[in-house]
């Protein structure tokens, strides 16, 4: 799809870059209002994506209906999109199937998790607490 010129919203643009409009006592994001006027209601669970990446644009040719997941991943500046394309953790371990677990929708590097566990167990206070617990368990 060829992108034509953006239409800047005539309504106030806020610090997040989105324009808002009041209609019959309700506040609308301007791009959602423009889409609804042109195409009808936005389907349940869907959102309106700016193809042009200009949040203040209300040109309906620059808008499309997408899922929230699609919107997050395809918006290249969002944290979800940035993390999705990562192939290695912050310490350089590859996100391979055997080295990765999913916890609450996030990828966890098993090697980093194991390293953190070993570092924690090496702390003198933790060692002393574990030794005391072992002595008490043997005494029972």
Backbone torsions as a table, in degrees:
resi	resn	phi	psi	omega
1	UNK	NA	126.4	178.1
2	UNK	-77.7	131.8	179.7
3	UNK	-89.8	121.9	174.8
4	UNK	-89.5	-172.7	-179.0
5	UNK	-64.4	140.3	175.2
6	UNK	-68.3	151.8	171.9
7	UNK	-108.6	109.0	179.1
8	UNK	-69.1	141.6	-179.6
9	UNK	-64.9	136.5	174.7
10	UNK	-79.5	-5.9	-178.3
11	UNK	-96.3	166.7	-176.4
12	UNK	-58.2	137.2	176.3
13	UNK	-105.2	127.3	-176.6
14	UNK	-95.4	174.5	-172.2
15	UNK	-61.7	-21.9	177.0
16	UNK	-80.2	-2.8	176.9
17	UNK	94.6	-10.6	-179.3
18	UNK	-90.7	143.4	176.0
19	UNK	-92.6	148.8	178.4
20	UNK	-125.5	153.9	-178.1
21	UNK	-141.1	138.9	175.4
22	UNK	-95.8	128.4	177.8
23	UNK	-134.6	120.6	179.0
24	UNK	48.5	43.4	176.9
25	UNK	82.6	-4.6	179.4
26	UNK	-106.6	145.5	177.2
27	UNK	-95.9	127.9	179.6
28	UNK	-116.1	145.8	164.0
29	UNK	-71.8	132.3	-170.7
30	UNK	-58.6	-38.2	-178.8
31	UNK	-68.8	-34.2	177.5
32	UNK	-69.7	-38.7	177.9
33	UNK	-64.4	-44.4	-179.9
34	UNK	-61.5	-44.1	179.4
35	UNK	-61.8	-47.3	-178.5
36	UNK	-61.6	-41.3	177.2
37	UNK	-62.0	-38.7	-175.3
38	UNK	-84.6	-35.8	-170.3
39	UNK	-123.0	-7.3	-176.7
40	UNK	96.6	-171.9	-174.4
41	UNK	-60.0	147.2	176.0
42	UNK	-78.7	128.4	-178.7
43	UNK	-57.5	146.8	179.7
44	UNK	-53.7	133.4	176.7
45	UNK	79.0	2.9	-179.0
46	UNK	-107.7	164.7	175.7
47	UNK	-136.4	169.4	-178.1
48	UNK	-102.0	126.6	-177.9
49	UNK	-106.5	136.9	173.9
50	UNK	-86.2	109.3	177.0
51	UNK	-63.5	-34.1	-177.7
52	UNK	-78.1	-12.3	-178.0
53	UNK	67.4	13.8	176.5
54	UNK	-99.5	104.1	-173.8
55	UNK	-62.1	-24.3	-178.7
56	UNK	-88.7	-3.2	-177.5
57	UNK	-74.7	135.8	177.4
58	UNK	-118.9	16.3	176.7
59	UNK	-72.7	113.8	-175.4
60	UNK	-64.4	-19.4	175.0
61	UNK	-71.2	-15.6	179.2
62	UNK	-98.3	3.8	-175.7
63	UNK	-114.2	149.1	175.3
64	UNK	-148.5	157.3	177.8
65	UNK	-89.6	128.2	178.7
66	UNK	-141.2	165.7	173.5
67	UNK	-75.1	163.2	178.0
68	UNK	-62.4	-39.5	179.0
69	UNK	-62.1	-45.2	178.0
70	UNK	-59.4	-45.2	-178.2
71	UNK	-62.1	-41.9	-179.5
72	UNK	-66.1	-44.8	-175.2
73	UNK	-75.4	-38.5	-176.1
74	UNK	-81.4	-11.6	175.4
75	UNK	-84.6	97.3	-169.6
76	UNK	-61.1	-14.3	179.7
77	UNK	-95.1	-8.0	-178.9
78	UNK	-77.4	152.2	-178.2
79	UNK	-62.9	-34.4	179.0
80	UNK	-62.4	-44.7	179.8
81	UNK	-65.2	-41.7	-179.7
82	UNK	-62.3	-46.1	-178.4
83	UNK	-70.2	-32.7	-177.8
84	UNK	-62.6	-34.7	-177.2
85	UNK	-86.8	-4.4	178.7
86	UNK	-68.0	136.0	178.5
87	UNK	-107.1	-12.1	-179.1
88	UNK	-136.9	153.3	176.5
89	UNK	-73.6	178.7	-179.1
90	UNK	-64.9	-17.8	-180.0
91	UNK	-101.7	7.3	174.1
92	UNK	92.1	3.2	177.9
93	UNK	-80.1	136.0	-178.1
94	UNK	-68.1	141.0	173.2
95	UNK	-82.9	76.3	176.4
96	UNK	-97.9	165.5	-179.5
97	UNK	-57.4	-47.8	-179.3
98	UNK	-68.0	-23.8	-175.7
99	UNK	-101.4	8.5	-175.2
100	UNK	-129.4	135.6	170.4
101	UNK	-125.7	152.5	-180.0
102	UNK	-102.4	125.6	179.0
103	UNK	-133.3	119.1	-178.6
104	UNK	52.1	40.3	177.0
105	UNK	79.6	5.5	-179.1
106	UNK	-115.2	147.2	176.0
107	UNK	-81.3	131.8	178.2
108	UNK	-118.5	128.4	177.9
109	UNK	-77.8	118.7	-178.0
110	UNK	-65.4	-35.9	179.8
111	UNK	-64.5	-44.7	177.9
112	UNK	-63.7	-38.9	179.7
113	UNK	-64.8	-41.7	178.1
114	UNK	-65.4	-41.8	179.0
115	UNK	-62.1	-42.0	179.0
116	UNK	-64.2	-39.3	179.1
117	UNK	-62.2	-45.1	-179.6
118	UNK	-66.7	-38.6	176.8
119	UNK	-62.7	-42.2	-179.3
120	UNK	-63.3	-43.6	-179.0
121	UNK	-67.3	-21.7	-178.7
122	UNK	-83.0	-8.8	179.4
123	UNK	-68.1	128.3	-176.2
124	UNK	-52.4	-41.7	-179.2
125	UNK	-64.1	-37.6	180.0
126	UNK	-69.3	-41.2	178.0
127	UNK	-60.1	-44.7	-178.6
128	UNK	-64.1	-42.0	179.7
129	UNK	-64.2	-40.9	179.2
130	UNK	-66.8	-39.7	179.6
131	UNK	-64.9	-42.1	178.6
132	UNK	-62.7	-44.2	179.3
133	UNK	-62.9	-38.2	178.9
134	UNK	-66.5	-42.7	178.6
135	UNK	-62.4	-43.4	179.5
136	UNK	-65.0	-35.9	178.9
137	UNK	-67.1	-39.3	179.3
138	UNK	-69.1	-32.4	-177.5
139	UNK	-71.7	-22.2	-177.4
140	UNK	-74.9	NA	NA
